[in-house]
Amino acid sequence: MFITPAYAQAASGASQTDTLLTFLPMIAIFAVFYFMLIRPQQKKAKETRAMLESLEKGNEIVTAGGIVGRITKLTDQYAVVEVANGVEMTVQRGAISQLLPKGTIKSL
């Protein structure tokens, strides 16, 4: 009564360029995300993995909690860190966030 019937239009053949233009913004957004977010995160993870693998006895480190100490013993998953004279604590290797230059602890 009040609404007029809607009739379907004849299907027109969509060209290849129309399809490409519809996906072009999506491709551009993915490229921006890759170069701005994903790639730098992968690079940082690779650097952290290399730093954790290169740890040795005697290195001065900072843990994720901000504790500064010297490594006295290393295993595959854990490191024993001397935080003061005669005070040692065991931390996971993954909790080590930074490798300090030698002599940093003496200057603190």
C-alpha positions as CSV (number, residue, x, y, z in Angstrom):
1,M,0.0,0.0,0.0
2,F,2.4,2.7,1.2
3,I,5.6,1.0,0.0
4,T,6.3,0.6,-3.6
5,P,7.8,-2.7,-4.7
6,A,11.6,-2.7,-5.4
7,Y,12.8,-4.5,-8.5
8,A,16.2,-5.9,-8.9
9,Q,18.4,-4.4,-11.5
10,A,20.1,-6.4,-14.2
11,A,23.5,-7.7,-13.2
12,S,26.3,-5.8,-14.9
13,G,29.7,-7.3,-15.4
14,A,32.2,-5.9,-12.9
15,S,35.5,-5.1,-14.5
16,Q,38.9,-6.2,-13.2
17,T,39.9,-2.6,-12.3
18,D,36.9,-2.1,-10.1
19,T,37.8,-5.2,-8.1
20,L,41.4,-4.0,-7.7
21,L,40.3,-0.5,-6.7
22,T,38.1,-2.0,-4.0
23,F,40.9,-4.0,-2.4
24,L,43.6,-1.3,-2.9
25,P,42.8,0.6,0.4
26,M,42.9,-2.7,2.3
27,I,46.2,-3.6,0.8
28,A,47.6,-0.2,1.6
29,I,46.5,-0.5,5.2
30,F,48.1,-3.9,5.6
31,A,51.4,-2.5,4.1
32,V,51.3,0.4,6.6
33,F,50.7,-2.0,9.5
34,Y,53.5,-4.3,8.4
35,F,56.1,-1.5,8.1
36,M,54.9,0.4,11.2
37,L,54.0,-2.4,13.7
38,I,54.9,-5.9,12.7
39,R,58.4,-5.4,11.2
40,P,59.9,-3.3,14.1
41,Q,58.4,-5.8,16.6
42,Q,60.0,-8.7,14.9
43,K,63.3,-6.9,14.7
44,K,63.3,-6.1,18.5
45,A,62.4,-9.7,19.3
46,K,65.3,-10.9,17.2
47,E,67.7,-8.5,19.0
48,T,66.4,-9.6,22.4
49,R,66.8,-13.3,21.5
50,A,70.4,-12.7,20.3
51,M,71.2,-10.8,23.6
52,L,69.8,-13.6,25.7
53,E,71.8,-16.2,23.8
54,S,75.0,-14.2,24.2
55,L,74.8,-13.9,28.0
56,E,77.9,-15.1,29.9
57,K,79.1,-15.4,33.5
58,G,80.2,-12.0,34.7
59,N,77.9,-9.9,32.5
60,E,76.1,-7.0,34.3
61,I,72.4,-7.0,33.6
62,V,69.1,-5.4,34.4
63,T,66.0,-7.5,35.0
64,A,62.5,-6.7,33.8
65,G,61.8,-5.6,37.4
66,G,64.6,-3.1,37.4
67,I,67.1,-5.1,39.5
68,V,70.7,-4.6,38.6
69,G,73.2,-7.4,39.1
70,R,76.1,-9.5,37.9
71,I,75.5,-13.0,36.5
72,T,77.3,-15.7,38.5
73,K,75.8,-18.8,37.1
74,L,73.9,-19.7,33.9
75,T,71.7,-22.6,32.9
76,D,69.4,-23.0,29.8
77,Q,66.4,-21.4,31.5
78,Y,67.7,-19.6,34.6
79,A,70.5,-17.2,35.7
80,V,71.8,-16.7,39.2
81,V,72.4,-13.0,39.7
82,E,74.4,-11.4,42.4
83,V,72.6,-8.2,43.4
84,A,74.9,-7.3,46.4
85,N,77.9,-8.9,48.1
86,G,76.9,-12.4,49.1
87,V,73.2,-11.9,48.0
88,E,72.2,-14.0,45.0
89,M,68.8,-14.5,43.4
90,T,67.7,-16.8,40.6
91,V,65.8,-15.3,37.7
92,Q,64.5,-16.7,34.4
93,R,66.6,-15.8,31.4
94,G,63.6,-14.2,29.7
95,A,63.3,-11.8,32.7
96,I,66.7,-10.2,31.7
97,S,65.8,-7.1,29.8
98,Q,69.1,-5.3,29.2
99,L,72.8,-6.1,29.1
100,L,74.9,-3.3,30.7
101,P,78.5,-2.4,29.8
102,K,81.2,-3.7,32.2
103,G,81.8,-1.5,35.2
104,T,78.3,0.0,35.3
105,I,77.5,-1.5,38.8
106,K,80.6,0.2,40.3
107,S,79.5,3.6,39.0
108,L,76.0,3.3,40.6
